[in-house]
Amino acid sequence: MFVLELTYIAPIERIDAALAEHVAWLDAHYASGVFIASGRKVPRDGGVILALGDDRKKIEEITKSDPFTVAGVCEYTITEFIPTKTAPALEAYRQELPS
């Protein structure tokens, strides 16, 4: 699993101008099953996405296709982690540590 942290690097007006395309991009990745949660950071200086996968290069490619990235209004930090403990509702995403 990956935590994708977006940090805005442009004025909020430029973020808002690309927002509809960004939301459509999010919707496509929810539909494909890659994204499981997302939202704005507080204060509004970026966002966070939880993404499923075990291929970092694929996740990096996905972030490069974000309309925010294409427009040059955000940067991504990608953190991979192994969700060994979850709330019951997220049990399907729980993983074992590799041997």
N, CA, C and O atoms as CSV, one atom per row, in Angstrom:
chain,resi,resn,atom,element,x,y,z
A,1,MET,N,N,0.854,-1.169,0.000
A,1,MET,CA,C,0.000,0.000,0.000
A,1,MET,C,C,0.899,1.231,0.000
A,1,MET,O,O,2.043,1.186,0.452
A,2,PHE,N,N,0.359,2.324,-0.515
A,2,PHE,CA,C,1.123,3.556,-0.623
A,2,PHE,C,C,0.339,4.740,-0.072
A,2,PHE,O,O,-0.877,4.829,-0.239
A,3,VAL,N,N,1.047,5.637,0.581
A,3,VAL,CA,C,0.508,6.940,0.954
A,3,VAL,C,C,1.093,7.927,-0.050
A,3,VAL,O,O,2.311,8.083,-0.140
A,4,LEU,N,N,0.229,8.585,-0.795
A,4,LEU,CA,C,0.638,9.589,-1.767
A,4,LEU,C,C,0.313,10.946,-1.161
A,4,LEU,O,O,-0.855,11.277,-0.956
A,5,GLU,N,N,1.337,11.725,-0.878
A,5,GLU,CA,C,1.115,13.048,-0.302
A,5,GLU,C,C,1.401,14.107,-1.351
A,5,GLU,O,O,2.512,14.203,-1.871
A,6,LEU,N,N,0.379,14.900,-1.653
A,6,LEU,CA,C,0.514,16.004,-2.600
A,6,LEU,C,C,0.820,17.270,-1.817
A,6,LEU,O,O,0.216,17.529,-0.777
A,7,THR,N,N,1.759,18.053,-2.321
A,7,THR,CA,C,2.048,19.366,-1.767
A,7,THR,C,C,1.876,20.375,-2.887
A,7,THR,O,O,2.517,20.268,-3.933
A,8,TYR,N,N,1.007,21.360,-2.668
A,8,TYR,CA,C,0.785,22.389,-3.687
A,8,TYR,C,C,2.001,23.285,-3.791
A,8,TYR,O,O,2.580,23.690,-2.783
A,9,ILE,N,N,2.384,23.595,-5.032
A,9,ILE,CA,C,3.538,24.464,-5.272
A,9,ILE,C,C,3.136,25.665,-6.133
A,9,ILE,O,O,3.985,26.335,-6.720
A,10,ALA,N,N,1.839,25.920,-6.196
A,10,ALA,CA,C,1.311,27.028,-6.991
A,10,ALA,C,C,0.181,27.682,-6.200
A,10,ALA,O,O,-0.345,27.084,-5.262
A,11,PRO,N,N,-0.192,28.894,-6.570
A,11,PRO,CA,C,-1.311,29.559,-5.892
A,11,PRO,C,C,-2.604,28.743,-6.015
A,11,PRO,O,O,-2.809,28.015,-6.986
A,12,ILE,N,N,-3.455,28.883,-5.022
A,12,ILE,CA,C,-4.691,28.099,-4.952
A,12,ILE,C,C,-5.579,28.321,-6.179
A,12,ILE,O,O,-6.345,27.432,-6.550
A,13,GLU,N,N,-5.487,29.478,-6.804
A,13,GLU,CA,C,-6.277,29.736,-8.014
A,13,GLU,C,C,-5.898,28.761,-9.129
A,13,GLU,O,O,-6.761,28.309,-9.881
A,14,ARG,N,N,-4.608,28.438,-9.236
A,14,ARG,CA,C,-4.155,27.472,-10.249
A,14,ARG,C,C,-4.579,26.056,-9.870
A,14,ARG,O,O,-4.879,25.243,-10.744
A,15,ILE,N,N,-4.604,25.762,-8.582
A,15,ILE,CA,C,-5.090,24.460,-8.111
A,15,ILE,C,C,-6.558,24.317,-8.507
A,15,ILE,O,O,-6.954,23.316,-9.104
A,16,ASP,N,N,-7.349,25.317,-8.173
A,16,ASP,CA,C,-8.782,25.276,-8.469
A,16,ASP,C,C,-9.051,25.169,-9.967
A,16,ASP,O,O,-10.031,24.542,-10.370
A,17,ALA,N,N,-8.196,25.772,-10.800
A,17,ALA,CA,C,-8.377,25.707,-12.251
A,17,ALA,C,C,-8.202,24.282,-12.777
A,17,ALA,O,O,-8.796,23.924,-13.793
A,18,ALA,N,N,-7.401,23.474,-12.101
A,18,ALA,CA,C,-7.158,22.088,-12.534
A,18,ALA,C,C,-7.963,21.075,-11.729
A,18,ALA,O,O,-7.825,19.870,-11.941
A,19,LEU,N,N,-8.802,21.549,-10.805
A,19,LEU,CA,C,-9.474,20.651,-9.862
A,19,LEU,C,C,-10.435,19.676,-10.536
A,19,LEU,O,O,-10.439,18.495,-10.189
A,20,ALA,N,N,-11.245,20.129,-11.484
A,20,ALA,CA,C,-12.217,19.230,-12.119
A,20,ALA,C,C,-11.509,18.070,-12.815
A,20,ALA,O,O,-11.951,16.925,-12.720
A,21,GLU,N,N,-10.412,18.364,-13.514
A,21,GLU,CA,C,-9.651,17.296,-14.176
A,21,GLU,C,C,-9.016,16.359,-13.151
A,21,GLU,O,O,-8.961,15.148,-13.365
A,22,HIS,N,N,-8.540,16.912,-12.048
A,22,HIS,CA,C,-7.945,16.099,-10.983
A,22,HIS,C,C,-8.997,15.158,-10.391
A,22,HIS,O,O,-8.711,13.984,-10.155
A,23,VAL,N,N,-10.192,15.656,-10.153
A,23,VAL,CA,C,-11.258,14.824,-9.591
A,23,VAL,C,C,-11.634,13.703,-10.566
A,23,VAL,O,O,-11.874,12.574,-10.136
A,24,ALA,N,N,-11.689,13.993,-11.854
A,24,ALA,CA,C,-11.969,12.952,-12.856
A,24,ALA,C,C,-10.863,11.895,-12.845
A,24,ALA,O,O,-11.143,10.703,-12.971
A,25,TRP,N,N,-9.624,12.325,-12.698
A,25,TRP,CA,C,-8.483,11.414,-12.601
A,25,TRP,C,C,-8.618,10.539,-11.355
A,25,TRP,O,O,-8.403,9.328,-11.422
A,26,LEU,N,N,-8.972,11.145,-10.215
A,26,LEU,CA,C,-9.216,10.371,-8.999
A,26,LEU,C,C,-10.300,9.329,-9.240
A,26,LEU,O,O,-10.127,8.158,-8.900
A,27,ASP,N,N,-11.420,9.754,-9.827
A,27,ASP,CA,C,-12.541,8.844,-10.075
A,27,ASP,C,C,-12.113,7.638,-10.900
A,27,ASP,O,O,-12.533,6.516,-10.620
A,28,ALA,N,N,-11.282,7.859,-11.910
A,28,ALA,CA,C,-10.813,6.762,-12.763
A,28,ALA,C,C,-9.993,5.755,-11.955
A,28,ALA,O,O,-10.102,4.548,-12.173
A,29,HIS,N,N,-9.173,6.248,-11.023
A,29,HIS,CA,C,-8.344,5.334,-10.230
A,29,HIS,C,C,-9.130,4.673,-9.103
A,29,HIS,O,O,-8.764,3.584,-8.659
A,30,TYR,N,N,-10.196,5.303,-8.633
A,30,TYR,CA,C,-11.117,4.606,-7.726
A,30,TYR,C,C,-11.806,3.482,-8.485
A,30,TYR,O,O,-11.924,2.369,-7.972
A,31,ALA,N,N,-12.257,3.757,-9.688
A,31,ALA,CA,C,-12.962,2.751,-10.498
A,31,ALA,C,C,-12.058,1.562,-10.808
A,31,ALA,O,O,-12.532,0.429,-10.890
A,32,SER,N,N,-10.764,1.809,-10.980
A,32,SER,CA,C,-9.834,0.712,-11.285
A,32,SER,C,C,-9.448,-0.079,-10.042
A,32,SER,O,O,-8.826,-1.136,-10.149
A,33,GLY,N,N,-9.814,0.427,-8.856
A,33,GLY,CA,C,-9.502,-0.265,-7.611
A,33,GLY,C,C,-8.168,0.096,-6.998
A,33,GLY,O,O,-7.772,-0.509,-6.001
A,34,VAL,N,N,-7.458,1.066,-7.563
A,34,VAL,CA,C,-6.148,1.444,-7.034
A,34,VAL,C,C,-6.280,2.386,-5.840
A,34,VAL,O,O,-5.562,2.216,-4.855
A,35,PHE,N,N,-7.163,3.360,-5.897
A,35,PHE,CA,C,-7.324,4.310,-4.797
A,35,PHE,C,C,-8.429,3.832,-3.863
A,35,PHE,O,O,-9.477,3.360,-4.305
A,36,ILE,N,N,-8.171,3.964,-2.549
A,36,ILE,CA,C,-9.200,3.573,-1.573
A,36,ILE,C,C,-9.622,4.722,-0.664
A,36,ILE,O,O,-10.638,4.614,0.023
A,37,ALA,N,N,-8.873,5.809,-0.642
A,37,ALA,CA,C,-9.257,6.988,0.146
A,37,ALA,C,C,-8.425,8.173,-0.330
A,37,ALA,O,O,-7.290,8.014,-0.780
A,38,SER,N,N,-9.013,9.366,-0.223
A,38,SER,CA,C,-8.279,10.577,-0.586
A,38,SER,C,C,-8.958,11.778,0.041
A,38,SER,O,O,-10.119,11.714,0.444
A,39,GLY,N,N,-8.218,12.873,0.117
A,39,GLY,CA,C,-8.808,14.106,0.626
A,39,GLY,C,C,-7.782,15.206,0.769
A,39,GLY,O,O,-6.576,14.989,0.646
A,40,ARG,N,N,-8.294,16.394,1.033
A,40,ARG,CA,C,-7.445,17.578,1.231
A,40,ARG,C,C,-6.778,17.526,2.588
A,40,ARG,O,O,-7.319,16.983,3.551
A,41,LYS,N,N,-5.583,18.107,2.641
A,41,LYS,CA,C,-4.934,18.308,3.934
A,41,LYS,C,C,-5.523,19.572,4.558
A,41,LYS,O,O,-6.050,20.442,3.865
A,42,VAL,N,N,-5.421,19.649,5.870
A,42,VAL,CA,C,-5.853,20.827,6.607
A,42,VAL,C,C,-4.639,21.338,7.359
A,42,VAL,O,O,-4.127,20.635,8.230
A,43,PRO,N,N,-4.156,22.547,7.052
A,43,PRO,CA,C,-4.717,23.511,6.115
A,43,PRO,C,C,-4.568,23.027,4.672
A,43,PRO,O,O,-3.830,22.085,4.385
A,44,ARG,N,N,-5.289,23.697,3.777
A,44,ARG,CA,C,-5.352,23.278,2.376
A,44,ARG,C,C,-4.057,23.637,1.634
A,44,ARG,O,O,-3.992,24.613,0.886
A,45,ASP,N,N,-3.043,22.820,1.871
A,45,ASP,CA,C,-1.770,23.009,1.170
A,45,ASP,C,C,-1.380,21.762,0.383
A,45,ASP,O,O,-0.230,21.612,-0.032
A,46,GLY,N,N,-2.344,20.876,0.182
A,46,GLY,CA,C,-2.111,19.640,-0.559
A,46,GLY,C,C,-3.180,18.625,-0.256
A,46,GLY,O,O,-4.290,18.973,0.145
A,47,GLY,N,N,-2.841,17.363,-0.450
A,47,GLY,CA,C,-3.794,16.293,-0.220
A,47,GLY,C,C,-3.077,14.990,0.072
A,47,GLY,O,O,-1.849,14.910,0.036
A,48,VAL,N,N,-3.881,13.959,0.367
A,48,VAL,CA,C,-3.371,12.631,0.671
A,48,VAL,C,C,-4.244,11.615,-0.051
A,48,VAL,O,O,-5.467,11.746,-0.090
A,49,ILE,N,N,-3.600,10.599,-0.622
A,49,ILE,CA,C,-4.301,9.501,-1.290
A,49,ILE,C,C,-3.738,8.200,-0.737
A,49,ILE,O,O,-2.522,8.057,-0.608
A,50,LEU,N,N,-4.617,7.243,-0.406
A,50,LEU,CA,C,-4.189,5.881,-0.082
A,50,LEU,C,C,-4.384,5.041,-1.328
A,50,LEU,O,O,-5.483,4.982,-1.880
A,51,ALA,N,N,-3.316,4.391,-1.771
A,51,ALA,CA,C,-3.341,3.620,-3.012
A,51,ALA,C,C,-2.892,2.186,-2.760
A,51,ALA,O,O,-1.961,1.934,-1.996
A,52,LEU,N,N,-3.572,1.259,-3.416
A,52,LEU,CA,C,-3.210,-0.146,-3.325
A,52,LEU,C,C,-2.235,-0.502,-4.433
A,52,LEU,O,O,-2.309,0.035,-5.538
A,53,GLY,N,N,-1.333,-1.402,-4.131
A,53,GLY,CA,C,-0.406,-1.880,-5.146
A,53,GLY,C,C,0.873,-2.369,-4.528
A,53,GLY,O,O,1.156,-2.114,-3.357
A,54,ASP,N,N,1.645,-3.075,-5.326
A,54,ASP,CA,C,2.944,-3.549,-4.869
A,54,ASP,C,C,4.048,-3.182,-5.861
A,54,ASP,O,O,5.173,-3.671,-5.765
A,55,ASP,N,N,3.708,-2.316,-6.811
A,55,ASP,CA,C,4.651,-1.908,-7.843
A,55,ASP,C,C,4.850,-0.390,-7.760
A,55,ASP,O,O,4.028,0.379,-8.259
A,56,ARG,N,N,5.934,0.026,-7.132
A,56,ARG,CA,C,6.177,1.457,-6.936
A,56,ARG,C,C,6.246,2.208,-8.259
A,56,ARG,O,O,5.744,3.327,-8.358
A,57,LYS,N,N,6.861,1.606,-9.280
A,57,LYS,CA,C,6.967,2.279,-10.583
A,57,LYS,C,C,5.585,2.575,-11.162
A,57,LYS,O,O,5.375,3.634,-11.753
A,58,LYS,N,N,4.641,1.644,-10.996
A,58,LYS,CA,C,3.283,1.874,-11.480
A,58,LYS,C,C,2.645,3.051,-10.737
A,58,LYS,O,O,1.992,3.896,-11.349
A,59,ILE,N,N,2.835,3.100,-9.429
A,59,ILE,CA,C,2.293,4.202,-8.631
A,59,ILE,C,C,2.935,5.524,-9.055
A,59,ILE,O,O,2.253,6.543,-9.158
A,60,GLU,N,N,4.234,5.506,-9.297
A,60,GLU,CA,C,4.913,6.724,-9.761
A,60,GLU,C,C,4.341,7.189,-11.099
A,60,GLU,O,O,4.144,8.386,-11.310
A,61,GLU,N,N,4.073,6.241,-12.007
A,61,GLU,CA,C,3.469,6.584,-13.300
A,61,GLU,C,C,2.086,7.200,-13.111
A,61,GLU,O,O,1.727,8.158,-13.796
A,62,ILE,N,N,1.318,6.648,-12.183
A,62,ILE,CA,C,-0.018,7.187,-11.903
A,62,ILE,C,C,0.090,8.629,-11.427
A,62,ILE,O,O,-0.658,9.490,-11.891
A,63,THR,N,N,1.014,8.906,-10.504
A,63,THR,CA,C,1.134,10.280,-9.990
A,63,THR,C,C,1.589,11.242,-11.082
A,63,THR,O,O,1.190,12.406,-11.081
A,64,LYS,N,N,2.415,10.773,-12.011
A,64,LYS,CA,C,2.864,11.635,-13.110
A,64,LYS,C,C,1.730,11.982,-14.066
A,64,LYS,O,O,1.802,12.979,-14.785
A,65,SER,N,N,0.671,11.151,-14.076
A,65,SER,CA,C,-0.471,11.417,-14.957
A,65,SER,C,C,-1.532,12.304,-14.305
A,65,SER,O,O,-2.498,12.690,-14.963
A,66,ASP,N,N,-1.367,12.630,-13.035
A,66,ASP,CA,C,-2.315,13.504,-12.344
A,66,ASP,C,C,-2.334,14.873,-13.038
A,66,ASP,O,O,-1.277,15.467,-13.247
A,67,PRO,N,N,-3.517,15.378,-13.397
A,67,PRO,CA,C,-3.592,16.714,-14.001
A,67,PRO,C,C,-2.913,17.795,-13.157
A,67,PRO,O,O,-2.407,18.771,-13.712
A,68,PHE,N,N,-2.893,17.647,-11.851
A,68,PHE,CA,C,-2.158,18.592,-11.009
A,68,PHE,C,C,-0.664,18.543,-11.331
A,68,PHE,O,O,-0.016,19.586,-11.422
A,69,THR,N,N,-0.115,17.340,-11.502
A,69,THR,CA,C,1.302,17.195,-11.850
A,69,THR,C,C,1.558,17.764,-13.240
A,69,THR,O,O,2.513,18.513,-13.447
A,70,VAL,N,N,0.699,17.403,-14.192
A,70,VAL,CA,C,0.850,17.869,-15.573
A,70,VAL,C,C,0.823,19.394,-15.632
A,70,VAL,O,O,1.570,20.005,-16.395
A,71,ALA,N,N,-0.049,20.009,-14.815
A,71,ALA,CA,C,-0.154,21.469,-14.775
A,71,ALA,C,C,0.968,22.114,-13.976
A,71,ALA,O,O,1.098,23.338,-13.974
A,72,GLY,N,N,1.782,21.306,-13.296
A,72,GLY,CA,C,2.901,21.845,-12.521
A,72,GLY,C,C,2.480,22.546,-11.249
A,72,GLY,O,O,3.138,23.489,-10.811
A,73,VAL,N,N,1.365,22.085,-10.636
A,73,VAL,CA,C,0.873,22.770,-9.438
A,73,VAL,C,C,1.078,21.977,-8.147
A,73,VAL,O,O,0.760,22.464,-7.062
A,74,CYS,N,N,1.613,20.746,-8.261
A,74,CYS,CA,C,1.864,19.973,-7.043
A,74,CYS,C,C,3.076,19.079,-7.231
A,74,CYS,O,O,3.512,18.809,-8.350
A,75,GLU,N,N,3.603,18.633,-6.109
A,75,GLU,CA,C,4.659,17.627,-6.065
A,75,GLU,C,C,4.166,16.489,-5.191
A,75,GLU,O,O,3.379,16.704,-4.269
A,76,TYR,N,N,4.626,15.278,-5.477
A,76,TYR,CA,C,4.230,14.097,-4.720
A,76,TYR,C,C,5.382,13.573,-3.872
A,76,TYR,O,O,6.541,13.600,-4.286
A,77,THR,N,N,5.041,13.099,-2.684
A,77,THR,CA,C,5.904,12.256,-1.867
A,77,THR,C,C,5.191,10.920,-1.784
A,77,THR,O,O,4.012,10.863,-1.436
A,78,ILE,N,N,5.899,9.843,-2.101
A,78,ILE,CA,C,5.303,8.507,-2.117
A,78,ILE,C,C,5.946,7.684,-1.012
A,78,ILE,O,O,7.167,7.534,-0.967
A,79,THR,N,N,5.112,7.150,-0.116
A,79,THR,CA,C,5.585,6.312,0.977
A,79,THR,C,C,4.907,4.956,0.871
A,79,THR,O,O,3.680,4.862,0.907
A,80,GLU,N,N,5.707,3.908,0.741
A,80,GLU,CA,C,5.159,2.548,0.717
A,80,GLU,C,C,5.152,2.009,2.142
A,80,GLU,O,O,6.089,2.241,2.906
A,81,PHE,N,N,4.079,1.283,2.498
A,81,PHE,CA,C,4.037,0.649,3.809
A,81,PHE,C,C,3.251,-0.648,3.731
A,81,PHE,O,O,2.510,-0.891,2.778
A,82,ILE,N,N,3.425,-1.467,4.746
A,82,ILE,CA,C,2.725,-2.747,4.831
A,82,ILE,C,C,1.686,-2.629,5.936
A,82,ILE,O,O,2.045,-2.546,7.110
A,83,PRO,N,N,0.391,-2.621,5.578
A,83,PRO,CA,C,-0.667,-2.474,6.594
A,83,PRO,C,C,-0.901,-3.782,7.350
A,83,PRO,O,O,-1.769,-4.574,6.982
A,84,THR,N,N,-0.126,-3.997,8.401
A,84,THR,CA,C,-0.229,-5.240,9.170
A,84,THR,C,C,-1.346,-5.205,10.209
A,84,THR,O,O,-1.722,-6.245,10.749
A,85,LYS,N,N,-1.867,-4.041,10.487
A,85,LYS,CA,C,-2.971,-3.890,11.443
A,85,LYS,C,C,-3.954,-2.894,10.861
A,85,LYS,O,O,-3.556,-1.834,10.380
A,86,THR,N,N,-5.239,-3.228,10.901
A,86,THR,CA,C,-6.279,-2.357,10.354
A,86,THR,C,C,-7.517,-2.408,11.239
A,86,THR,O,O,-7.665,-3.293,12.082
A,87,ALA,N,N,-8.395,-1.445,11.029
A,87,ALA,CA,C,-9.725,-1.516,11.622
A,87,ALA,C,C,-10.461,-2.679,10.953
A,87,ALA,O,O,-10.113,-3.059,9.835
A,88,PRO,N,N,-11.466,-3.247,11.611
A,88,PRO,CA,C,-12.189,-4.374,11.017
A,88,PRO,C,C,-12.721,-4.078,9.607
A,88,PRO,O,O,-12.700,-4.960,8.748
A,89,ALA,N,N,-13.187,-2.873,9.363
A,89,ALA,CA,C,-13.735,-2.542,8.044
A,89,ALA,C,C,-12.682,-2.568,6.943
A,89,ALA,O,O,-13.024,-2.651,5.764
A,90,LEU,N,N,-11.412,-2.498,7.311
A,90,LEU,CA,C,-10.320,-2.494,6.332
A,90,LEU,C,C,-9.539,-3.805,6.327
A,90,LEU,O,O,-8.447,-3.878,5.763
A,91,GLU,N,N,-10.091,-4.823,6.945
A,91,GLU,CA,C,-9.395,-6.101,7.065
A,91,GLU,C,C,-8.952,-6.678,5.720
A,91,GLU,O,O,-7.921,-7.346,5.649
A,92,ALA,N,N,-9.707,-6.434,4.670
A,92,ALA,CA,C,-9.351,-6.951,3.341
A,92,ALA,C,C,-8.005,-6.413,2.866
A,92,ALA,O,O,-7.379,-7.020,1.997
A,93,TYR,N,N,-7.543,-5.287,3.416
A,93,TYR,CA,C,-6.287,-4.674,2.996
A,93,TYR,C,C,-5.101,-5.053,3.892
A,93,TYR,O,O,-3.969,-4.644,3.632
A,94,ARG,N,N,-5.359,-5.824,4.929
A,94,ARG,CA,C,-4.311,-6.207,5.860
A,94,ARG,C,C,-3.318,-7.146,5.166
A,94,ARG,O,O,-3.704,-7.985,4.352
A,95,GLN,N,N,-2.025,-6.989,5.506
A,95,GLN,CA,C,-0.984,-7.813,4.898
A,95,GLN,C,C,-0.091,-8.417,5.966
A,95,GLN,O,O,0.002,-7.910,7.084
A,96,GLU,N,N,0.557,-9.499,5.603
A,96,GLU,CA,C,1.565,-10.128,6.458
A,96,GLU,C,C,2.919,-9.552,6.094
A,96,GLU,O,O,3.169,-9.209,4.938
A,97,LEU,N,N,3.786,-9.449,7.080
A,97,LEU,CA,C,5.167,-9.059,6.808
A,97,LEU,C,C,5.846,-10.158,6.011
A,97,LEU,O,O,5.586,-11.339,6.242
A,98,PRO,N,N,6.717,-9.788,5.070
A,98,PRO,CA,C,7.431,-10.821,4.318
A,98,PRO,C,C,8.361,-11.615,5.247
A,98,PRO,O,O,8.872,-11.086,6.235
A,99,SER,N,N,8.560,-12.842,4.922
A,99,SER,CA,C,9.441,-13.706,5.743
A,99,SER,C,C,10.891,-13.391,5.518
A,99,SER,O,O,11.760,-14.018,6.124
